[in-house]
């Protein structure tokens, strides 16, 4: 397991790889690294071993906010370090996995459906594969 500071650097690297239009549109949202999802959280989400959780969006999606929404604590995207590190083959794979989790959870922040998020993830992978060949 890498140090928290090293993992957070990888999260920052992964965040930088997300399309700029999404990063620029994100407001009042915190990316928080935690070691592991709690047993209570996994139970609440009906996730049982060997499955686990890589990330979680906590907040009110932009599409569900009313005109009077404001003066609230930031929404949060939790990134769980342990599950990412156990699933990654190497450092590059780790950054890609973190980026994919960020794209997915940030998609929830924007109020996107699972199908819309999957389409964005596919585009992300196509660009990553094209860049890797260049």
N, C-alpha and C positions, 0 to 999 in steps of 0.2 A: 504494500500500500504506500502510495506516495504521500508526501506531507500535504496538509490542507492548502498551504500557500502555493505549492506546485500544481495541485489540482485546480485551484482557483485561476491560476495562469492559463491552464488548458481551457477552462470555461470561458475566460476572456477571449482566447484565441478562437474558440468555437463561435462565440457571439459575433466576433468580427467577420466571420464567414457567412453570416446570415445576410440576405439581401438588404441593402441600405434602406430601401423604402419601408421595410418593416421596422428596422432599428429606429429610423427617424420618427416613425409614428407611435413608438412606445413611450408612454408618459405615465409617471407615478407607478412604476412597477419595479420591484426589487428581485434580482436573481440571488437566491440564497442556497448555499451548499450545506447539506447535512450529511452525516455519516451514512445512515441507513434509514429506511422508512420504519416507523414504529410498528410494533405488533398490532396495536390498536388501529392504526391507519390501514394496514393491510387487511385486517378483519373487517373494518368499515367498508372497504372497497371490494370485499369478497375475493381477495387474492390469497391463494394458498401455495405453500412451497410445492414444487421448486420455483414457481413463478415469484416475481418480485416487482417492484416499482422503480423505474429509473428517474421519473420526474413527476411533478404535480403542479397544476395551476390552482391557485387559491385567490379568488376575488370575484368581481362582477364583470362579465364580459362587456366590451364596449357596446355591443348590440342590445344589451339588456339595461343599460343605464338610462335613467329618466333625465329630464331637463334639469332637475334640482340636485343631481348627483354631484357631490363635491365635499371638500374638507374631510377626506377619509384617509386612512392609512394606505400606503401603497399596496397594490395587488402584489402577489408573490408567485414566483416560479421556483419551486424547490427542485434542486438537482441532487440526487443521492450518489455520493462518491463511491461507496462500496460496491453496489451493483454494477456501476459503470466500469470500475476497474476489473472486477471479476469477469465481465463479459468481453473486455477488449483484448485483442491479440497483441497489440503493441501501442506505442504512444500515438501514432497517426490514427489508428483505429479508434483509440480513446477519444481524440478530438472530434472525429467524424460522428461517433456515437453521441457525444455530448451535444454536438450541433443538431443532430436529428431530434434529440429529446427537446432541445430548446425550440426548434421549429414547431414541434408538435404542441408544446405547452403554450408558446406565444400565440399559436393559432387559436387556442381556446380563449386567450385574452381578447383577440380580435372577434370572437364570436363565430368562428368558422366551424362548419360541420366536420365530422371525421373524414368524409369523402373529400372535402376541399383541402383539408390538411394533408391527406394522402397524396393529392395531386401536386401540392407544393413540395412535399418530400420527394416525389418522383423527379420533379424539375431540378431540385437540389442535387440528387444523385446523378442525373444526366450531366449537369455542369461539372460536378466533381470528377466523373469518369472522363469527360472531354478534357478537362484541365490536366488530369493525370497523364493522358496520352500526349499532350503538347510538349 
